[in-house]
Amino acid sequence: MKWKFLTKVVAQLATIVLLLALLFVFIAPGAAFADGESCTIEYNEDGSFVKICTGGEEGGGGGGESCTPGTVNMQWVLAENRGDFCLYNWTIFDQCTGEIFYKDPHLVPGPCPAAVVPPENPCTTFEIGPGGVYCNASKWLVQAQVSFPEVYLDVRPYPASLVRWPTAMRTQLQPNSGSGTLAYYSPSGGSSSSPHVGDLANITLTLSLQPVGKTHIQIPQIGVYETSGGSAYCISVNRIILAQGIPPKKFCWEVPSHPAAGGGPLAGTISGLDELPADMPVFAGFAHAPYHLFWNLSYQKYVRYCPCGSCESSDVPGINSWRLEGGKWEPFCDTNIPSGATGNCSVSVPAECNYDYKWESHSQGGEILPSQVQGLPPSLAADLDGNGTPDAYWNNNLTIRRMDDYDRVGTSAWGRSWNWGGTIYWGVREGQGQIGWPGVP
């Protein structure tokens, strides 16, 4: 009986070890993260990347992290602005997580940081929404508007992929501008054929939307595609930041778009997903790109100018004096008088030339910051540095384009595009041998 009992225990232990080994192979290294952990992977223009994970107790990690929890930094932090001077705390904090380890209770006086003066813009009426930007510069009798350009997200395969299947994505961004022009304006009755001084011509107001250069993407359960030892697995991330101009990057899913894994609406309820079965649940995410908004006002002004040293005659003060001319002393007005001396005569100096006239070009411009926009919709406010103040505008005009195997879009066999105003729908099917969802019938 004793040997039978030991044999049974050993068999049970062997079964547990085998199950753990199979579970390790199925999940694969790096596929899971600690609860509550949030990771962002950012691809730069040179092809390099960084991965930043916050939250969670363990895990995360991985090559390319830009910081490691526990990295200590020290700096003076502004505590109070007294107007004439400021008070600072000496603070020690975790450079990665932002956790404060120590803050000196003693305040140290010092100069205040220079105030940032927002650049002025000529817009007396300003409107911004998902469709674009409108500016009415009533002082200049001109108005302009610009629409948000399309943010391209090129994908393959789409609109569905398989579990652990390499899924490619790249982004392409473009600027856009819009102008309004007034050919001529004269406050005194002039015309282009007979201009008056002060007349304005070719008054042009231009609004420009310039991309920061990266697209921010969030899709449930998406991960970075990796291979090791002949096996493929997905390193989970919560957000992807793709730089434009780089080759497609590979992503994947460890799980299908099942409701238990965060899958949302059914394909049949979404316009444009006719290639998928109507009862197939899909992941619902979003993507948008930050843009900066600039204005420029250019015009020509008709001005009078002097092409020489003096275009008007003038009386120059002097002092009555005598000089020898032709053997005789004669009175004259000497203009070379000491500084501060009072003259008692003057000399009339004629003009060197006449005034001329020309059209003089002027141009001014700057950036329209989100902080200058009253009532900015939250969906358009992009806080890129995470300091609580928007510093760019989200462009949600996302167009998803399907690529072929050669990374081309618009081909006859695969060419198709979708635009849901920033929303992304993506179906993920179970691979062979992965039928159903653990714990869910």
Secondary structure, DSSP 8 states (H G I E B T S, - for coil): -HHHHHHHHHHHHHHHHHHHHHHHHHH-TTS---TT-EEEEEE-TTS-EEEEEESSSS----TTBS--TT-EEEEEEEEEE-SSSEEEEEEEEETTT--EEEE-SS-EEE-------------SEEEEETTEEEEEEGGGTEEEEEE---EEEEEES-SEEETT--EEEEEE---EEEEEEEEEE-TTS--SSS--TT-EEEEEEEEEEEE-SEEEEE-TTEEEEEEETTEEEEEE-SEEEEETTS--EEEEESS-S-GGGT--SBGGGSTT-TTS-TT-B-EEEEEEEEEEEEEEEEEEEEEEE-SSS-SS-EEEEEEEEEEEETTEEEEEEE----TT---SEEEEE--SS--EEEEEEEEEEEE--GGG-TT--GGGEE-TT-SSS--EEEE--EEEEEB-TTS-BS-TTT--EE--TTEEEEEEE--TT--SBTTB-
